[in-house]
Amino acid sequence: MKRMGLIFRSKANKALDRAEDPRETLDYSYQKQLELLQKVRRGVADVATSRKRLELQLTQLQQQSAKYEEQGRKALSLGREDLAREALTRKSAMQGQINDLQVQYQQLQGEEEKLTLASQRLQAKVDAFRTKKETIKATYTAAQAQTRIAESFSGISEEMGDVGLAIQRAEDKTAQMQARAGAIDELLASGALDDPSGLRKDDIEAELERVAGGSDVELELARMKAELSGGSTGPAQLEQGNGGGAQQHQNGHGQQDTPPPTINYQK
């Protein structure tokens, strides 16, 4: 179970590392800092609102205390000491409330100052983080583009690797087909393979046909010469004349023998 857990965690870590984009992580962190800054600002606004409310209450209590004091003076001037004492008693009780509110007011004022200072510091940190974030994102994007270009030039990228493999397979297949065609030509030329179409002949058969074709041409040429000279020569005589058998014989006196009678063959 421990080994399975370790394998699962390692696989998950690798998958997360592959899926993680630092730019997205930086944007998410910046968003969280903005949310925290917004909360601090709302806290400052709430404390300021409470302080302002206490300030209004203090103002009202102080006005009421001053009113009691004025009433006590008037009552005492009219000879109503009992009313003057009652007014001063209420003023004294109200003065205790005023003192408590002043203490709370000072505390809220201190909290407001602290929160305001914290908000200003947090704002400065957020601004600095935003600048650094944009710098890191730009650097990462440039490095990523440079890496892709370098991989494309070197041929180790996934896309270029597939193209290279396709080219290699095409070259191998072309070489294989060329080798096969050459081997078949050699086997047909040597006679190891029969040509079912009858168009291909071996060297001996081709030589015989060439010699026979040459003899036919010579016979036809001799026949045409005989026709032009006014006579016609038979095929046997033409073959003999073509081979060197038809020769002119001379007698002992140097005169040419009478040629044998010719036979005209109708075409």
Stockholm file with secondary structure:
# STOCKHOLM 1.0

chainA/1-267         MKRMGLIFRSKANKALDRAEDPRETLDYSYQKQLELLQKVRRGVADVATSRKRLELQLTQLQQQSAKYEEQGRKALSLGREDLAREALTRKSAMQGQINDLQVQYQQLQGEEEKLTLASQRLQAKVDAFRTKKETIKATYTAAQAQTRIAESFSGISEEMGDVGLAIQRAEDKTAQMQARAGAIDELLASGALDDPSGLRKDDIEAELERVAGGSDVELELARMKAELSGGSTGPAQLEQGNGGGAQQHQNGHGQQDTPPPTINYQK
#=GR chainA/1-267 SS CHHHHHHHHHHHHHHHHHHCCHHHHHHHHHHHHHHHHHHHHHHHHHHHHHHHHHHHHHHHHHHHHHHHHHHHHHHHHTTCHHHHHHHHHHHHHHHHHHHHHHHHHHHHHHHHHHHHHHHHHHHHHHHHHHHHHHHHHHHHHHHHHHHHHHHHHHTCSHHHHHHHHHHHHHHHHHHHHHHHHHHHHHHHHHTSSCCTTSCCCCHHHHHHHHHHHHHHHHHHHHHHHHHHTTCCCCHHHHHHHHHTCCCCCBCTTSCBCCCCCCCCCCC
#=GC SS_cons         CHHHHHHHHHHHHHHHHHHCCHHHHHHHHHHHHHHHHHHHHHHHHHHHHHHHHHHHHHHHHHHHHHHHHHHHHHHHHTTCHHHHHHHHHHHHHHHHHHHHHHHHHHHHHHHHHHHHHHHHHHHHHHHHHHHHHHHHHHHHHHHHHHHHHHHHHHTCSHHHHHHHHHHHHHHHHHHHHHHHHHHHHHHHHHTSSCCTTSCCCCHHHHHHHHHHHHHHHHHHHHHHHHHHTTCCCCHHHHHHHHHTCCCCCBCTTSCBCCCCCCCCCCC
//
